Amino acid sequence: MSEPRLVPNPLVAKGAVGSLVGESRAFHRSMPDYRPTPVAALPAAAARLGVGSVYAKDESRRMGMPSFKILGASWATYRSLLAHLGHRADSGIGLAELRAELAAGPDLRLVSATDGNHGRAVARMAGLLGLSAHILVPEDMVRERIDAIAVEGAEVEIVSGGYDDAIRRSAELADARSLVVSDTSWEGYVEPPSWVIDGYSTMIGEILDEIDAGNIPRPTVVAAQIGVGAFAAAVARGFAGRTGTRLVGVEPTDADCMTASVEAGGITTIPGPQRSNMAGLNCGTPSVIAWPDVSSGYDTFVTVADSAAEEAMRLMFGDGLVSGESGAAGLAGLLSHTGALGLGPDDHVLVISTEGATDIANFNRVTGAALVAE
Ligand SMILES: Cc1ncc(COP(=O)(O)O)c(C=O)c1O
């Protein structure tokens, strides 16, 4: 495992970054539990970093789930099913109508590999639509995350190896009755993961609304944690065009596939399996469709040790925010590299706490909290 490092991005070309989409937001607004998530001030984190302010978008409760991932999973599932059934993307078919059509048709199941949150969200969508779900997970996934997927009614298959092995297995399962809804892409499989990124537009749009309404300061620094890069691509689409905002991509030292790819000048697979405590970020290969936006949209990439994620969790919890290991990783990147990034009192930082306590036992151990499963 390497030491934490900071890599200025030699590939930066902000004009090349794509744009957010609006259609997914209209779709999410039509979903039963949709409402914008809050943005919280983190004064202790700001004092610790020595910056003017830190704000965190709080994704610990998003449409009844403990992470932002349902935004991508729901839009990608919807779009995949429309395409499968031969409907136009702008058909305006609602979820209830879709469910009725699926009930009358041949048996169909949703398949996805996951390091936790995405698969759980796909399983939730399958339940909403009356479909079955087959979710593949790496062998080291903690019991609580596996159980949370099973509770959604999904069949969970534990794949020997890491996240990349689970992805390979999911791709093998694609057939006429098995629709793969993955949040990462590979050669020949790009549409559903591109809809995942589009789905995240909703969250970024909510943040931009708050900034443009003057409810939170215009950020000078946005830190985004990176697994396969779909989330970071959405952040880039929202912020690359805003001058005066620096984008910092953050990865675990043990799962630094994007940083390694940027250093190599092209997509690179790192040796696996990845075992960082930031389970959602344990990926060995960047998504081919996230790569263009991430490699051109970020100013700097940094890597962080597991201990930094834990420190960030404690700091955020002190400010009243429940943020899991992967959720706190953006702040962890800034904590680990404050000096090298040159952060100062004129900076206004935005982080996105992408999950709540998805491993409650570990959250309690790290923060001293006494949360119980809801
Ligand atoms: C909580 C959380 N944050 C961030 C990420 C990173 O997203 P991506 O894999 O699109 O880079 C994930 C991915 O699973 C996640 O679960």
The ligand as an SDF file (V2000), in Angstrom:
LIG
                    3D

 16 16  0  0  0  0  0  0  0  0999 V2000
  -20.8760    6.2310   -0.3220 C   0  0  0  0  0  0  0  0  0  0  0  0
  -20.1520    6.2830   -1.6070 C   0  0  0  0  0  0  0  0  0  0  0  0
  -19.4960    7.4000   -1.9260 N   0  0  0  0  0  0  0  0  0  0  0  0
  -18.8170    7.5040   -3.0860 C   0  0  0  0  0  0  0  0  0  0  0  0
  -18.7710    6.4500   -3.9750 C   0  0  0  0  0  0  0  0  0  0  0  0
  -17.9660    6.5930   -5.2180 C   0  0  0  0  0  0  0  0  0  0  0  0
  -18.7240    6.5610   -6.3640 O   0  0  0  0  0  0  0  0  0  0  0  0
  -18.0940    6.0810   -7.7400 P   0  0  0  0  0  0  0  0  0  0  0  0
  -17.8780    4.5990   -7.6490 O   0  0  0  0  0  0  0  0  0  0  0  0
  -19.0670    6.4870   -8.7530 O   0  0  0  0  0  0  0  0  0  0  0  0
  -16.7820    6.7650   -7.8830 O   0  0  0  0  0  0  0  0  0  0  0  0
  -19.4630    5.2650   -3.6720 C   0  0  0  0  0  0  0  0  0  0  0  0
  -19.4680    4.1310   -4.6010 C   0  0  0  0  0  0  0  0  0  0  0  0
  -19.9440    3.0490   -4.3130 O   0  0  0  0  0  0  0  0  0  0  0  0
  -20.1710    5.1710   -2.4510 C   0  0  0  0  0  0  0  0  0  0  0  0
  -20.8410    4.0670   -2.1010 O   0  0  0  0  0  0  0  0  0  0  0  0
  1  2  1  0
  2  3  1  0
  2 15  2  0
  3  4  2  0
  4  5  1  0
  5  6  1  0
  5 12  2  0
  6  7  1  0
  7  8  1  0
  8  9  2  0
  8 10  1  0
  8 11  1  0
 12 13  1  0
 12 15  1  0
 13 14  2  0
 15 16  1  0
M  END
$$$$
